[in-house]
């Protein structure tokens, strides 16, 4: 994420960059030391998308400070 935004990793927290998932469970997070998008919780496909052929988890990247 840091590379895609063109920011040094330390600036992610300075700018308030965070990942927000739909629903109550936050499945994704930013790794503080690398700036990589990582899974924050176990993702159980059967629980999330029981009868669906395609399972999609949406998330948003929020940057509080100006880019």
N, CA, C and O atoms as a Tripos MOL2 file, in Angstrom:
@<TRIPOS>MOLECULE
protein
  268   267    67     0     0
PROTEIN
NO_CHARGES

@<TRIPOS>ATOM
      1 N           0.8350   -1.1810    0.0000 N.3       1 UNK1
      2 CA          0.0000    0.0000    0.0000 C.3       1 UNK1
      3 C           0.8820    1.2470    0.0000 C.2       1 UNK1
      4 O           0.6140    2.2070   -0.7230 O.2       1 UNK1
      5 N           1.9340    1.2240    0.8140 N.am      2 UNK2
      6 CA          2.8300    2.3850    0.8550 C.3       2 UNK2
      7 C           3.4160    2.6380   -0.5280 C.2       2 UNK2
      8 O           3.4800    3.7830   -0.9750 O.2       2 UNK2
      9 N           3.8390    1.5910   -1.1990 N.am      3 UNK3
     10 CA          4.4240    1.7200   -2.5350 C.3       3 UNK3
     11 C           3.3870    2.2490   -3.5260 C.2       3 UNK3
     12 O           3.6910    3.1300   -4.3300 O.2       3 UNK3
     13 N           2.1660    1.7160   -3.4730 N.am      4 UNK4
     14 CA          1.1070    2.1670   -4.3810 C.3       4 UNK4
     15 C           0.7580    3.6370   -4.1710 C.2       4 UNK4
     16 O           0.4410    4.3420   -5.1290 O.2       4 UNK4
     17 N           0.8130    4.1000   -2.9280 N.am      5 UNK5
     18 CA          0.5150    5.4990   -2.6210 C.3       5 UNK5
     19 C           1.7170    6.4090   -2.8470 C.2       5 UNK5
     20 O           1.5870    7.6330   -2.8490 O.2       5 UNK5
     21 N           2.8990    5.7980   -3.0390 N.am      6 UNK6
     22 CA          4.1070    6.5900   -3.2180 C.3       6 UNK6
     23 C           4.5710    7.2590   -1.9440 C.2       6 UNK6
     24 O           5.1300    8.3550   -1.9760 O.2       6 UNK6
     25 N           4.3370    6.5900   -0.8090 N.am      7 UNK7
     26 CA          4.7090    7.1410    0.4920 C.3       7 UNK7
     27 C           5.7410    6.2600    1.1750 C.2       7 UNK7
     28 O           5.7130    5.0400    1.0140 O.2       7 UNK7
     29 N           6.6560    6.8580    1.9390 N.am      8 UNK8
     30 CA          7.5150    6.0530    2.8000 C.3       8 UNK8
     31 C           6.6370    5.4210    3.8940 C.2       8 UNK8
     32 O           5.6540    6.0230    4.3260 O.2       8 UNK8
     33 N           6.9890    4.2290    4.3290 N.am      9 UNK9
     34 CA          6.1780    3.4940    5.3080 C.3       9 UNK9
     35 C           5.8700    4.3140    6.5630 C.2       9 UNK9
     36 O           4.7240    4.2900    7.0130 O.2       9 UNK9
     37 N           6.8340    5.0420    7.1560 N.am     10 UNK10
     38 CA          6.5050    5.8040    8.3700 C.3      10 UNK10
     39 C           5.3920    6.8380    8.1730 C.2      10 UNK10
     40 O           4.7030    7.1890    9.1310 O.2      10 UNK10
     41 N           5.2100    7.3260    6.9460 N.am     11 UNK11
     42 CA          4.1840    8.3400    6.6980 C.3      11 UNK11
     43 C           2.7660    7.7670    6.7230 C.2      11 UNK11
     44 O           1.8030    8.5230    6.8500 O.2      11 UNK11
     45 N           2.6230    6.4520    6.6040 N.am     12 UNK12
     46 CA          1.2840    5.8610    6.6450 C.3      12 UNK12
     47 C           0.5730    6.2150    7.9460 C.2      12 UNK12
     48 O          -0.5780    6.6510    7.9310 O.2      12 UNK12
     49 N           1.2580    6.0280    9.0640 N.am     13 UNK13
     50 CA          0.6210    6.3470   10.3410 C.3      13 UNK13
     51 C           0.5270    7.8590   10.5460 C.2      13 UNK13
     52 O          -0.4310    8.3390   11.1510 O.2      13 UNK13
     53 N           1.5120    8.6160   10.0500 N.am     14 UNK14
     54 CA          1.4710   10.0790   10.1690 C.3      14 UNK14
     55 C           0.2600   10.6690    9.4470 C.2      14 UNK14
     56 O          -0.3120   11.6640    9.8940 O.2      14 UNK14
     57 N          -0.1250   10.0580    8.3420 N.am     15 UNK15
     58 CA         -1.2530   10.5530    7.5430 C.3      15 UNK15
     59 C          -2.5730    9.8890    7.9240 C.2      15 UNK15
     60 O          -3.6080   10.1900    7.3290 O.2      15 UNK15
     61 N          -2.5520    9.0010    8.8990 N.am     16 UNK16
     62 CA         -3.7790    8.3510    9.3530 C.3      16 UNK16
     63 C          -4.3290    7.3430    8.3580 C.2      16 UNK16
     64 O          -5.5450    7.1770    8.2560 O.2      16 UNK16
     65 N          -3.4500    6.6650    7.6200 N.am     17 UNK17
     66 CA         -3.9010    5.6770    6.6420 C.3      17 UNK17
     67 C          -4.3650    4.4260    7.3790 C.2      17 UNK17
     68 O          -3.6690    3.9060    8.2510 O.2      17 UNK17
     69 N          -5.5640    3.9500    7.0080 N.am     18 UNK18
     70 CA         -6.0820    2.7300    7.6200 C.3      18 UNK18
     71 C          -6.9970    2.0130    6.6360 C.2      18 UNK18
     72 O          -7.4830    2.6020    5.6700 O.2      18 UNK18
     73 N          -7.2200    0.7300    6.9000 N.am     19 UNK19
     74 CA         -8.0840   -0.1040    6.0640 C.3      19 UNK19
     75 C          -9.3640   -0.3740    6.8340 C.2      19 UNK19
     76 O          -9.3210   -0.7340    8.0100 O.2      19 UNK19
     77 N         -10.5010   -0.2040    6.1750 N.am     20 UNK20
     78 CA        -11.7940   -0.4390    6.7980 C.3      20 UNK20
     79 C         -12.5480   -1.4600    5.9560 C.2      20 UNK20
     80 O         -12.7270   -1.2740    4.7520 O.2      20 UNK20
     81 N         -12.9920   -2.5480    6.6030 N.am     21 UNK21
     82 CA        -13.7690   -3.5830    5.9270 C.3      21 UNK21
     83 C         -15.2480   -3.3620    6.1750 C.2      21 UNK21
     84 O         -15.6350   -2.6890    7.1310 O.2      21 UNK21
     85 N         -16.0800   -3.9360    5.3030 N.am     22 UNK22
     86 CA        -17.5250   -3.8900    5.5130 C.3      22 UNK22
     87 C         -17.8710   -4.7430    6.7290 C.2      22 UNK22
     88 O         -17.2130   -5.7530    6.9760 O.2      22 UNK22
     89 N         -18.8680   -4.3630    7.4730 N.am     23 UNK23
     90 CA        -19.3130   -5.1610    8.6090 C.3      23 UNK23
     91 C         -18.5280   -4.8980    9.8710 C.2      23 UNK23
     92 O         -17.7140   -3.9770    9.9410 O.2      23 UNK23
     93 N         -18.7870   -5.7300   10.8740 N.am     24 UNK24
     94 CA        -18.1610   -5.5330   12.1910 C.3      24 UNK24
     95 C         -16.7350   -6.0500   12.2540 C.2      24 UNK24
     96 O         -15.9020   -5.4830   12.9600 O.2      24 UNK24
     97 N         -16.4460   -7.1140   11.5270 N.am     25 UNK25
     98 CA        -15.1160   -7.7200   11.5880 C.3      25 UNK25
     99 C         -14.1990   -7.0510   10.5770 C.2      25 UNK25
    100 O         -14.5400   -6.9250    9.4010 O.2      25 UNK25
    101 N         -13.0410   -6.6260   11.0410 N.am     26 UNK26
    102 CA        -12.0430   -6.0180   10.1700 C.3      26 UNK26
    103 C         -11.0780   -7.1130    9.7270 C.2      26 UNK26
    104 O         -10.2190   -7.5430   10.4970 O.2      26 UNK26
    105 N         -11.2260   -7.5610    8.4780 N.am     27 UNK27
    106 CA        -10.4340   -8.6740    7.9750 C.3      27 UNK27
    107 C          -9.0380   -8.2770    7.5040 C.2      27 UNK27
    108 O          -8.1580   -9.1300    7.3830 O.2      27 UNK27
    109 N          -8.8330   -7.0050    7.2400 N.am     28 UNK28
    110 CA         -7.5560   -6.5540    6.6970 C.3      28 UNK28
    111 C          -6.9610   -5.4440    7.5450 C.2      28 UNK28
    112 O          -7.6700   -4.7210    8.2460 O.2      28 UNK28
    113 N          -5.6300   -5.3240    7.4650 N.am     29 UNK29
    114 CA         -4.9110   -4.2770    8.1940 C.3      29 UNK29
    115 C          -3.6570   -3.9240    7.4060 C.2      29 UNK29
    116 O          -3.2810   -4.6220    6.4640 O.2      29 UNK29
    117 N          -3.0230   -2.8410    7.8010 N.am     30 UNK30
    118 CA         -1.7320   -2.4720    7.2240 C.3      30 UNK30
    119 C          -0.6310   -2.9020    8.1770 C.2      30 UNK30
    120 O          -0.6860   -2.6120    9.3720 O.2      30 UNK30
    121 N           0.3640   -3.5920    7.6490 N.am     31 UNK31
    122 CA          1.5220   -3.9850    8.4580 C.3      31 UNK31
    123 C           2.3450   -2.7260    8.7170 C.2      31 UNK31
    124 O           2.7780   -2.0630    7.7750 O.2      31 UNK31
    125 N           2.5600   -2.3970    9.9770 N.am     32 UNK32
    126 CA          3.2100   -1.1370   10.3550 C.3      32 UNK32
    127 C           4.6340   -0.9880    9.8300 C.2      32 UNK32
    128 O           5.0500    0.1160    9.4790 O.2      32 UNK32
    129 N           5.3820   -2.0840    9.7740 N.am     33 UNK33
    130 CA          6.7900   -1.9880    9.3990 C.3      33 UNK33
    131 C           7.0450   -2.0900    7.8980 C.2      33 UNK33
    132 O           8.0740   -1.6220    7.4100 O.2      33 UNK33
    133 N           6.1010   -2.7080    7.1550 N.am     34 UNK34
    134 CA          6.3240   -2.8940    5.7180 C.3      34 UNK34
    135 C           5.3670   -2.1020    4.8390 C.2      34 UNK34
    136 O           5.6690   -1.8470    3.6730 O.2      34 UNK34
    137 N           4.2170   -1.7080    5.3830 N.am     35 UNK35
    138 CA          3.2120   -1.0220    4.5820 C.3      35 UNK35
    139 C           2.3970   -1.9550    3.7120 C.2      35 UNK35
    140 O           1.6580   -1.5020    2.8380 O.2      35 UNK35
    141 N           2.5220   -3.2690    3.9430 N.am     36 UNK36
    142 CA          1.7760   -4.2630    3.1690 C.3      36 UNK36
    143 C           0.3670   -4.4350    3.7110 C.2      36 UNK36
    144 O           0.1210   -4.2650    4.9050 O.2      36 UNK36
    145 N          -0.5520   -4.7740    2.8210 N.am     37 UNK37
    146 CA         -1.9110   -5.1320    3.2140 C.3      37 UNK37
    147 C          -1.8870   -6.5790    3.6720 C.2      37 UNK37
    148 O          -1.4450   -7.4510    2.9240 O.2      37 UNK37
    149 N          -2.3530   -6.8540    4.8860 N.am     38 UNK38
    150 CA         -2.3190   -8.2100    5.4490 C.3      38 UNK38
    151 C          -3.6970   -8.5750    5.9950 C.2      38 UNK38
    152 O          -4.5320   -7.7020    6.2330 O.2      38 UNK38
    153 N          -3.9260   -9.8720    6.1920 N.am     39 UNK39
    154 CA         -5.1690  -10.3010    6.8290 C.3      39 UNK39
    155 C          -5.0290  -10.1010    8.3340 C.2      39 UNK39
    156 O          -4.0060  -10.4410    8.9280 O.2      39 UNK39
    157 N          -6.0720   -9.5470    8.9350 N.am     40 UNK40
    158 CA         -6.0640   -9.2640   10.3650 C.3      40 UNK40
    159 C          -6.8520  -10.3110   11.1380 C.2      40 UNK40
    160 O          -6.6610  -10.4780   12.3430 O.2      40 UNK40
    161 N          -7.7350  -11.0110   10.4450 N.am     41 UNK41
    162 CA         -8.5790  -12.0490   11.0470 C.3      41 UNK41
    163 C          -8.6130  -13.2490   10.1200 C.2      41 UNK41
    164 O          -8.3500  -13.1350    8.9230 O.2      41 UNK41
    165 N          -8.9400  -14.3990   10.6890 N.am     42 UNK42
    166 CA         -9.1190  -15.6060    9.8830 C.3      42 UNK42
    167 C         -10.3220  -15.3970    8.9720 C.2      42 UNK42
    168 O         -11.3640  -14.9180    9.4200 O.2      42 UNK42
    169 N         -10.1840  -15.7540    7.6890 N.am     43 UNK43
    170 CA        -11.2670  -15.6000    6.7300 C.3      43 UNK43
    171 C         -11.8280  -16.9770    6.4120 C.2      43 UNK43
    172 O         -11.1440  -17.8120    5.8210 O.2      43 UNK43
    173 N         -13.0730  -17.2110    6.8070 N.am     44 UNK44
    174 CA        -13.7470  -18.4890    6.6020 C.3      44 UNK44
    175 C         -14.7390  -18.3490    5.4520 C.2      44 UNK44
    176 O         -15.8260  -17.8010    5.6360 O.2      44 UNK44
    177 N         -14.3780  -18.8360    4.2730 N.am     45 UNK45
    178 CA        -15.2150  -18.6870    3.0870 C.3      45 UNK45
    179 C         -16.5920  -19.3050    3.2750 C.2      45 UNK45
    180 O         -17.5900  -18.7130    2.8640 O.2      45 UNK45
    181 N         -16.6670  -20.4820    3.8870 N.am     46 UNK46
    182 CA        -17.9550  -21.1470    4.0760 C.3      46 UNK46
    183 C         -18.8960  -20.3190    4.9490 C.2      46 UNK46
    184 O         -20.1070  -20.3100    4.7260 O.2      46 UNK46
    185 N         -18.3520  -19.6400    5.9170 N.am     47 UNK47
    186 CA        -19.1680  -18.8140    6.7980 C.3      47 UNK47
    187 C         -19.6130  -17.5220    6.0950 C.2      47 UNK47
    188 O         -20.7470  -17.0770    6.2740 O.2      47 UNK47
    189 N         -18.7410  -16.9370    5.3150 N.am     48 UNK48
    190 CA        -19.0340  -15.6590    4.6680 C.3      48 UNK48
    191 C         -19.8980  -15.7880    3.4090 C.2      48 UNK48
    192 O         -20.7880  -14.9700    3.1760 O.2      48 UNK48
    193 N         -19.6380  -16.7990    2.6170 N.am     49 UNK49
    194 CA        -20.2620  -16.9040    1.2920 C.3      49 UNK49
    195 C         -20.8020  -18.3190    1.0630 C.2      49 UNK49
    196 O         -20.4320  -18.9630    0.0810 O.2      49 UNK49
    197 N         -21.6320  -18.7890    1.9140 N.am     50 UNK50
    198 CA        -22.0940  -20.1800    1.9000 C.3      50 UNK50
    199 C         -22.5250  -20.6910    0.5440 C.2      50 UNK50
    200 O         -21.9820  -21.6880    0.0680 O.2      50 UNK50
    201 N         -23.4730  -20.0510   -0.0850 N.am     51 UNK51
    202 CA        -24.0570  -20.5770   -1.3140 C.3      51 UNK51
    203 C         -23.6540  -19.7800   -2.5580 C.2      51 UNK51
    204 O         -24.1900  -20.0090   -3.6420 O.2      51 UNK51
    205 N         -22.7430  -18.8750   -2.4090 N.am     52 UNK52
    206 CA        -22.3310  -18.0480   -3.5370 C.3      52 UNK52
    207 C         -21.1320  -18.6630   -4.2440 C.2      52 UNK52
    208 O         -20.2250  -19.1840   -3.5960 O.2      52 UNK52
    209 N         -21.1270  -18.6050   -5.5650 N.am     53 UNK53
    210 CA        -20.0070  -19.1210   -6.3390 C.3      53 UNK53
    211 C         -18.7810  -18.2290   -6.2590 C.2      53 UNK53
    212 O         -17.6480  -18.7050   -6.3260 O.2      53 UNK53
    213 N         -19.0150  -16.9370   -6.1160 N.am     54 UNK54
    214 CA        -17.9240  -15.9700   -6.0380 C.3      54 UNK54
    215 C         -17.9750  -15.2970   -4.6760 C.2      54 UNK54
    216 O         -19.0240  -14.8060   -4.2590 O.2      54 UNK54
    217 N         -16.8490  -15.2750   -3.9870 N.am     55 UNK55
    218 CA        -16.7960  -14.6790   -2.6560 C.3      55 UNK55
    219 C         -15.9020  -13.4330   -2.7160 C.2      55 UNK55
    220 O         -14.7180  -13.5250   -3.0380 O.2      55 UNK55
    221 N         -16.4780  -12.2800   -2.4050 N.am     56 UNK56
    222 CA        -15.7450  -11.0190   -2.4850 C.3      56 UNK56
    223 C         -15.8150  -10.3090   -1.1380 C.2      56 UNK56
    224 O         -16.8930  -10.1330   -0.5700 O.2      56 UNK56
    225 N         -14.6610   -9.9070   -0.6400 N.am     57 UNK57
    226 CA        -14.5930   -9.0880    0.5760 C.3      57 UNK57
    227 C         -14.1300   -7.6990    0.1530 C.2      57 UNK57
    228 O         -13.0620   -7.5430   -0.4400 O.2      57 UNK57
    229 N         -14.9240   -6.7150    0.4560 N.am     58 UNK58
    230 CA        -14.5820   -5.3460    0.0780 C.3      58 UNK58
    231 C         -13.9960   -4.6070    1.2820 C.2      58 UNK58
    232 O         -14.3900   -4.8230    2.4280 O.2      58 UNK58
    233 N         -13.0520   -3.7400    0.9790 N.am     59 UNK59
    234 CA        -12.4910   -2.8940    2.0160 C.3      59 UNK59
    235 C         -12.1400   -1.5490    1.3940 C.2      59 UNK59
    236 O         -12.0160   -1.4360    0.1750 O.2      59 UNK59
    237 N         -11.9840   -0.5430    2.2260 N.am     60 UNK60
    238 CA        -11.6260    0.7940    1.7710 C.3      60 UNK60
    239 C         -10.3290    1.2130    2.4530 C.2      60 UNK60
    240 O         -10.0690    0.8610    3.6040 O.2      60 UNK60
    241 N          -9.5450    1.9520    1.7350 N.am     61 UNK61
    242 CA         -8.3310    2.5450    2.2780 C.3      61 UNK61
    243 C          -8.6430    4.0120    2.5540 C.2      61 UNK61
    244 O          -9.0140    4.7550    1.6460 O.2      61 UNK61
    245 N          -8.4940    4.4200    3.7950 N.am     62 UNK62
    246 CA         -8.8060    5.7880    4.1950 C.3      62 UNK62
    247 C          -7.5050    6.5040    4.5320 C.2      62 UNK62
    248 O          -6.6780    6.0010    5.2930 O.2      62 UNK62
    249 N          -7.3420    7.6960    3.9460 N.am     63 UNK63
    250 CA         -6.1980    8.5500    4.2320 C.3      63 UNK63
    251 C          -6.7570    9.8350    4.8230 C.2      63 UNK63
    252 O          -7.4430   10.5910    4.1350 O.2      63 UNK63
    253 N          -6.4660   10.0840    6.0920 N.am     64 UNK64
    254 CA         -7.0320   11.2580    6.7670 C.3      64 UNK64
    255 C          -6.3580   12.5550    6.3420 C.2      64 UNK64
    256 O          -7.0280   13.5800    6.2140 O.2      64 UNK64
    257 N          -5.0540   12.5320    6.1220 N.am     65 UNK65
    258 CA         -4.3200   13.7410    5.7410 C.3      65 UNK65
    259 C          -4.3110   13.8530    4.2290 C.2      65 UNK65
    260 O          -4.4960   12.8560    3.5310 O.2      65 UNK65
    261 N          -4.0980   15.0490    3.7180 N.am     66 UNK66
    262 CA         -4.0770   15.2650    2.2700 C.3      66 UNK66
    263 C          -2.9110   14.5540    1.6140 C.2      66 UNK66
    264 O          -1.8440   14.3910    2.2050 O.2      66 UNK66
    265 N          -3.1360   14.1340    0.3790 N.am     67 UNK67
    266 CA         -2.1000   13.4800   -0.4130 C.3      67 UNK67
    267 C          -1.4850   14.4990   -1.3460 C.2      67 UNK67
    268 O          -0.5830   14.1670   -2.1140 O.2      67 UNK67
@<TRIPOS>BOND
     1     1     2 1
     2     2     3 1
     3     3     4 2
     4     3     5 am
     5     5     6 1
     6     6     7 1
     7     7     8 2
     8     7     9 am
     9     9    10 1
    10    10    11 1
    11    11    12 2
    12    11    13 am
    13    13    14 1
    14    14    15 1
    15    15    16 2
    16    15    17 am
    17    17    18 1
    18    18    19 1
    19    19    20 2
    20    19    21 am
    21    21    22 1
    22    22    23 1
    23    23    24 2
    24    23    25 am
    25    25    26 1
    26    26    27 1
    27    27    28 2
    28    27    29 am
    29    29    30 1
    30    30    31 1
    31    31    32 2
    32    31    33 am
    33    33    34 1
    34    34    35 1
    35    35    36 2
    36    35    37 am
    37    37    38 1
    38    38    39 1
    39    39    40 2
    40    39    41 am
    41    41    42 1
    42    42    43 1
    43    43    44 2
    44    43    45 am
    45    45    46 1
    46    46    47 1
    47    47    48 2
    48    47    49 am
    49    49    50 1
    50    50    51 1
    51    51    52 2
    52    51    53 am
    53    53    54 1
    54    54    55 1
    55    55    56 2
    56    55    57 am
    57    57    58 1
    58    58    59 1
    59    59    60 2
    60    59    61 am
    61    61    62 1
    62    62    63 1
    63    63    64 2
    64    63    65 am
    65    65    66 1
    66    66    67 1
    67    67    68 2
    68    67    69 am
    69    69    70 1
    70    70    71 1
    71    71    72 2
    72    71    73 am
    73    73    74 1
    74    74    75 1
    75    75    76 2
    76    75    77 am
    77    77    78 1
    78    78    79 1
    79    79    80 2
    80    79    81 am
    81    81    82 1
    82    82    83 1
    83    83    84 2
    84    83    85 am
    85    85    86 1
    86    86    87 1
    87    87    88 2
    88    87    89 am
    89    89    90 1
    90    90    91 1
    91    91    92 2
    92    91    93 am
    93    93    94 1
    94    94    95 1
    95    95    96 2
    96    95    97 am
    97    97    98 1
    98    98    99 1
    99    99   100 2
   100    99   101 am
   101   101   102 1
   102   102   103 1
   103   103   104 2
   104   103   105 am
   105   105   106 1
   106   106   107 1
   107   107   108 2
   108   107   109 am
   109   109   110 1
   110   110   111 1
   111   111   112 2
   112   111   113 am
   113   113   114 1
   114   114   115 1
   115   115   116 2
   116   115   117 am
   117   117   118 1
   118   118   119 1
   119   119   120 2
   120   119   121 am
   121   121   122 1
   122   122   123 1
   123   123   124 2
   124   123   125 am
   125   125   126 1
   126   126   127 1
   127   127   128 2
   128   127   129 am
   129   129   130 1
   130   130   131 1
   131   131   132 2
   132   131   133 am
   133   133   134 1
   134   134   135 1
   135   135   136 2
   136   135   137 am
   137   137   138 1
   138   138   139 1
   139   139   140 2
   140   139   141 am
   141   141   142 1
   142   142   143 1
   143   143   144 2
   144   143   145 am
   145   145   146 1
   146   146   147 1
   147   147   148 2
   148   147   149 am
   149   149   150 1
   150   150   151 1
   151   151   152 2
   152   151   153 am
   153   153   154 1
   154   154   155 1
   155   155   156 2
   156   155   157 am
   157   157   158 1
   158   158   159 1
   159   159   160 2
   160   159   161 am
   161   161   162 1
   162   162   163 1
   163   163   164 2
   164   163   165 am
   165   165   166 1
   166   166   167 1
   167   167   168 2
   168   167   169 am
   169   169   170 1
   170   170   171 1
   171   171   172 2
   172   171   173 am
   173   173   174 1
   174   174   175 1
   175   175   176 2
   176   175   177 am
   177   177   178 1
   178   178   179 1
   179   179   180 2
   180   179   181 am
   181   181   182 1
   182   182   183 1
   183   183   184 2
   184   183   185 am
   185   185   186 1
   186   186   187 1
   187   187   188 2
   188   187   189 am
   189   189   190 1
   190   190   191 1
   191   191   192 2
   192   191   193 am
   193   193   194 1
   194   194   195 1
   195   195   196 2
   196   195   197 am
   197   197   198 1
   198   198   199 1
   199   199   200 2
   200   199   201 am
   201   201   202 1
   202   202   203 1
   203   203   204 2
   204   203   205 am
   205   205   206 1
   206   206   207 1
   207   207   208 2
   208   207   209 am
   209   209   210 1
   210   210   211 1
   211   211   212 2
   212   211   213 am
   213   213   214 1
   214   214   215 1
   215   215   216 2
   216   215   217 am
   217   217   218 1
   218   218   219 1
   219   219   220 2
   220   219   221 am
   221   221   222 1
   222   222   223 1
   223   223   224 2
   224   223   225 am
   225   225   226 1
   226   226   227 1
   227   227   228 2
   228   227   229 am
   229   229   230 1
   230   230   231 1
   231   231   232 2
   232   231   233 am
   233   233   234 1
   234   234   235 1
   235   235   236 2
   236   235   237 am
   237   237   238 1
   238   238   239 1
   239   239   240 2
   240   239   241 am
   241   241   242 1
   242   242   243 1
   243   243   244 2
   244   243   245 am
   245   245   246 1
   246   246   247 1
   247   247   248 2
   248   247   249 am
   249   249   250 1
   250   250   251 1
   251   251   252 2
   252   251   253 am
   253   253   254 1
   254   254   255 1
   255   255   256 2
   256   255   257 am
   257   257   258 1
   258   258   259 1
   259   259   260 2
   260   259   261 am
   261   261   262 1
   262   262   263 1
   263   263   264 2
   264   263   265 am
   265   265   266 1
   266   266   267 1
   267   267   268 2
@<TRIPOS>SUBSTRUCTURE
     1 UNK1         2 RESIDUE 1 A UNK
     2 UNK2         6 RESIDUE 1 A UNK
     3 UNK3        10 RESIDUE 1 A UNK
     4 UNK4        14 RESIDUE 1 A UNK
     5 UNK5        18 RESIDUE 1 A UNK
     6 UNK6        22 RESIDUE 1 A UNK
     7 UNK7        26 RESIDUE 1 A UNK
     8 UNK8        30 RESIDUE 1 A UNK
     9 UNK9        34 RESIDUE 1 A UNK
    10 UNK10       38 RESIDUE 1 A UNK
    11 UNK11       42 RESIDUE 1 A UNK
    12 UNK12       46 RESIDUE 1 A UNK
    13 UNK13       50 RESIDUE 1 A UNK
    14 UNK14       54 RESIDUE 1 A UNK
    15 UNK15       58 RESIDUE 1 A UNK
    16 UNK16       62 RESIDUE 1 A UNK
    17 UNK17       66 RESIDUE 1 A UNK
    18 UNK18       70 RESIDUE 1 A UNK
    19 UNK19       74 RESIDUE 1 A UNK
    20 UNK20       78 RESIDUE 1 A UNK
    21 UNK21       82 RESIDUE 1 A UNK
    22 UNK22       86 RESIDUE 1 A UNK
    23 UNK23       90 RESIDUE 1 A UNK
    24 UNK24       94 RESIDUE 1 A UNK
    25 UNK25       98 RESIDUE 1 A UNK
    26 UNK26      102 RESIDUE 1 A UNK
    27 UNK27      106 RESIDUE 1 A UNK
    28 UNK28      110 RESIDUE 1 A UNK
    29 UNK29      114 RESIDUE 1 A UNK
    30 UNK30      118 RESIDUE 1 A UNK
    31 UNK31      122 RESIDUE 1 A UNK
    32 UNK32      126 RESIDUE 1 A UNK
    33 UNK33      130 RESIDUE 1 A UNK
    34 UNK34      134 RESIDUE 1 A UNK
    35 UNK35      138 RESIDUE 1 A UNK
    36 UNK36      142 RESIDUE 1 A UNK
    37 UNK37      146 RESIDUE 1 A UNK
    38 UNK38      150 RESIDUE 1 A UNK
    39 UNK39      154 RESIDUE 1 A UNK
    40 UNK40      158 RESIDUE 1 A UNK
    41 UNK41      162 RESIDUE 1 A UNK
    42 UNK42      166 RESIDUE 1 A UNK
    43 UNK43      170 RESIDUE 1 A UNK
    44 UNK44      174 RESIDUE 1 A UNK
    45 UNK45      178 RESIDUE 1 A UNK
    46 UNK46      182 RESIDUE 1 A UNK
    47 UNK47      186 RESIDUE 1 A UNK
    48 UNK48      190 RESIDUE 1 A UNK
    49 UNK49      194 RESIDUE 1 A UNK
    50 UNK50      198 RESIDUE 1 A UNK
    51 UNK51      202 RESIDUE 1 A UNK
    52 UNK52      206 RESIDUE 1 A UNK
    53 UNK53      210 RESIDUE 1 A UNK
    54 UNK54      214 RESIDUE 1 A UNK
    55 UNK55      218 RESIDUE 1 A UNK
    56 UNK56      222 RESIDUE 1 A UNK
    57 UNK57      226 RESIDUE 1 A UNK
    58 UNK58      230 RESIDUE 1 A UNK
    59 UNK59      234 RESIDUE 1 A UNK
    60 UNK60      238 RESIDUE 1 A UNK
    61 UNK61      242 RESIDUE 1 A UNK
    62 UNK62      246 RESIDUE 1 A UNK
    63 UNK63      250 RESIDUE 1 A UNK
    64 UNK64      254 RESIDUE 1 A UNK
    65 UNK65      258 RESIDUE 1 A UNK
    66 UNK66      262 RESIDUE 1 A UNK
    67 UNK67      266 RESIDUE 1 A UNK
